[in-house]
Amino acid sequence: MKCATMWLCGLCWVLGASALPADDPQAPPLEKPGWKLTFHDEFDRPQLNDMYWFRGYRSGRKEYFKRIGHPSRWVDHNAHVVIEDGILKLRIDEKLPFRPDKSTPCVSCIQTSDHRFGATTAEYQILDKFAQKYGWFEIRAKCPRGEGIMSAFWLHQHDPTKQEYTPEGQRKGLSDGVVEIDIIELQGRLISDEASSVDLNVHFTKEGHARPKLPIDASKDFHVWAMEWQEGQIDWYLDGEVINTYKGPTPQEKMFVLMALFQYSGWIGQIDPNMVYPKDFEIDYLRVYGRDAK
């Protein structure tokens, strides 16, 4: 199915067709003029490729928190992942990810890097499968509705001592500099049937936070979400159009990709006790590019 879609998109490109319908943009060609493809997964195999992904939410941090007796929000970090018809589904249902009951916070997550601490936090091993400094990061995705759920596409520092929490569990602040880029944080509760709002963040900076209102229902159709990161500037895109620009401090080291579907009660709302499961954050592909040096 995906191959046919990509062939059709390529044909439209050759024929000089106008932009595809905005209500369900199709996958653009893999080749991107002026850019070099550095990492991608089209999810066209029946199981997750463990050469690319760690199947869990930041297990190195969870393991260390457990070691020092720091409470964790998550009962289990292991993801519930399904791949069907070339679509990755980060899934939450009534029993998986494992938790005592469906009202307990949980997360289904995959990421391209992890870490492990040794006897002390001065000793650590970075487990990179992919991380990059600067470039273009893009997914084509559909985000579920639901009170107390959130779809997320993030970049995190691959060095565990430079992430948004210290190894001892203290959340950092503005004085600690840039530690995270949120390409999207999309709540399951929508503004209306035909509008969504998305959180775009550069943590931790004074100016790097935006929540634009978008004229789409992100749960109804697939949309292309992208971000270009360069020194001193970050641009966010929806279906090829800029929706926000940030100018200011940007991360100085390479970062890894994290995609997740969260369920918890907090700033995204309260978990709906009558929620109908499963909830799927559906991802058609992930593509990462670096600027072509030619």
SULBELSUL-V101883 format. One record per run of one state. SS is the DSSP state (@ for helix, = for strand, . for the rest). FROM is the first residue (numbers start at 1). LEN is the number of residues. If there is no record, write none. Layout:
BEGIN
SS_FROM_LEN + SS_FROM_LEN
END
This chain:
BEGIN
._1_1 + @_2_14 + ._16_6 + @_22_3 + ._25_10 + =_35_7 + ._42_12 + =_54_1 + ._55_1 + =_56_1 + ._57_2 + @_59_10 + ._69_9 + =_78_1 + ._79_2 + =_81_4 + ._85_2 + =_87_6 + ._93_13 + =_106_6 + ._112_1 + =_113_5 + ._118_6 + =_124_5 + ._129_3 + =_132_1 + ._133_2 + =_135_8 + ._143_6 + =_149_9 + ._158_2 + @_160_3 + ._163_2 + =_165_1 + ._166_5 + =_171_1 + ._172_2 + @_174_3 + ._177_3 + =_180_8 + ._188_4 + =_192_1 + ._193_2 + =_195_9 + ._204_5 + =_209_6 + ._215_8 + =_223_8 + ._231_2 + =_233_6 + ._239_2 + =_241_7 + ._248_7 + =_255_9 + ._264_2 + =_266_1 + ._267_2 + =_269_1 + ._270_9 + =_279_13 + ._292_3
END
